[in-house]
């Protein structure tokens, strides 16, 4: 079971491959490279590790919300591989991926930037049930001060910068250094077991149009 994982939803661009043996190989691009170079590094990664592209049985994509350009590029790569190699396609919400990275609190709220100038975020709410995340709200978008209201673990997949309101900085947990690929592996294998696959022909990144502002 060869699974290719791709995540370019943020500045931290990652990909990985799960071999038939169960060994998970992971790669993260350095800060000097962006999503434009992603396909080059995937190709080099496969060459170095002596993996054939026709061994890819599944392509798992972290499909947003997140970086507009990054998501467009990773979506195109995933679709091309599925089309050319006949791989099955799995779409994961980036919010699900982030929530699954740190299951250490009863209630988890992952955050993804929508507008850095106004501190507007995409988010959703989750609980942990039998060591698995369970989404308990719709995917939404709102200002940070309207999101942080109660006792929860607020996860941010980007570095906490100086433009964050001071009163909220200590309430945010930076999980940007934790691999998204490990979380994707767990969610992807669950999708395979449940026979939940997407259609690469109609798939597009998960952007604001899928979110309802929480006025």
N, C-alpha and C positions, 0 to 999 in steps of 0.2 A: 504494500500500500504506500505509494509515493505521494506525498502531499507537499505542494509548494505554497508557502505563506507569504503574503505581500502586504506591507503596511507603509504607506507614505502619506498618512493623514495628518502628520505634524512635521516639525523640523527634524525630528528624529526618524530617519528612514531605515526600516528594517525589512529583512526577508529571511526565510528559512526553509528547510526541507526536512521532512520526516521520512527516513528510509524504511524499506521493508523490514529491516532488522529492529526498528523501533528507536533507532538513534536519531535525535533531533539536532540538526546542524543549524547554526544561527549566524547571521551576519548583520552588522550595523554600519551604515555609511558614515564616514567622518564628516565633520562640519564643513569641509571644503567642497563636498559634493551634494548635489540636490537631486530631485526626482528625475531630472533630464538624463542623468547618468545611470539610472536604476537598471535598465535592461543590460547595459554593458557589464555591470558588476554581477548580475544574476548569471549571465553567460560565463563570465570568468570563474565564478563560484562553482558552477556545474563542471567546468573543464578541470579545475584543480581537484575537485572531489570525485572525478571520474563518474559523473552522473549523466545519463542520457535524457534528453528532454522527453523522449517517448515513454519514459518510466513514470511521468507525472500522471497519476490517476485522478487527482483532485487538485484544484486551485482554490485556495481560501484567501479572500480579499477583505481587508478592513476597509469598509466602503463609506466611511464618513459618519457623522459630519467631521469637517476638518479643512485642511488646506485645499482650496479650489484647484490649483494647478497640480498639486501632488496627487489628489484623488483622480483627476482626469487621466494623468499619465499611468498610474497603477491600474486603473480600470481598463485602459486600452491594452496594457501588457497582459493582464489576466484574460481578457476576451480573446486576444490573438492566440494565446497558448491553448485555450479551450477549443477554439475553432480549428487550429492546425493539428492538434494532438488528440482531440476527442475527449479531453479531460472533463470531469464533472465540476460544476461551478458552485461555490459556497460563498454567500455574502454574509458578513458579520457587521453589525452596527459597531462603530468605534466606541460608542458609549458603553455597550455591553463588554467590549474588550477591556476597557479601562476599569469598569466596575469589578471585573473578574480578577484583576491584578492583585488586589489586597483585601481579601475576605476576612478582615479582623474586627469587624464591627457589625452590630445588628442591622443598622441602616446605612446604606452607601449611596452617595450622590456623585457621580462622575461629571466633570465639567470640560467642555471643549469651547475654545474661543469662537465667538461669532463676530464680535467687533471689539478690538483691543482698546479703542479710544473711549468707548462708553462702558467698558466692562460688562458687555452683554455675552451671555453664554448659552450654548446648547446644553441640556442636561436631562436626566431622568432619575427616577428613584428606584432603589432596589433593596431587597432584604436577603439575608442569607438563610437558606433552608436546606438542611442536610448537606452542608458544605457546597451548595450550588447557589448561584445568584438567581433571584426571581424578580423580574421587573414588576413594580407595583404602580407605575404611572405611565402616562403617554410620554413620548419624546417631546420636550418643550424648549422654549427659548425665553430668556428673561434677563433682567439686570441682576448683577451679583447680589445687591442689597435685598432684592426680593426673593432670592433663592435661599440664602443662608438664614434660616429661621429657627430651626430646632436642632435637637441632638442627633447628629449624623456625622459620618466620615465623608468629607468633601475631597474628592480626588482630582488632581490637576495633572495632566500629562505634558505640561510645559513648565519651564522654570518660573518660579514666582518672582516677578520683576518689581521694580520700584514704583510703577504706576498703579499697583494694587492699592485700594484703600487700606490704610493702616489697621483699621479696626477688624479687617477680615483676614489679614495675612496669617495670623496664628491659628486660624480655623481651617486653613487649606493644607492638604497633604500632597507634596510633590512626589509623584510616582514615575517621573520621566526617566529615571535611571533603571527602572525595572523593565525587563524585556516584554514587549507586547506579543512576541512570538510564542512565549510560554502560555500566555492566556489564550491566544488564538488556537493553539494546539488543543487545549482542553475543550474549547467551545466547538471547534471544527469536528473533533472526533465524536462529540455528542450529536452534532448535526448528521454525521454519517450514520451513526447508530439509529437515529430517528428517521433516516431517509429524507432529510430536508435539504433540498438543493434549489439553487436559483437558475434562472435562464439568462445566460450570458448575452443572448441576442437582444434582450430588452432591458438589461440592467443599466442603471446609471447611478452616479454618486448620490449619496443621501444628503441633500442640501436643505436650505431653509424652507423651500416650498413644502417639504414634508412635515414641517414643524408649525404648530399653532401658537402664536404669541400668547403668553399667559397674562392678560391685561387685568 
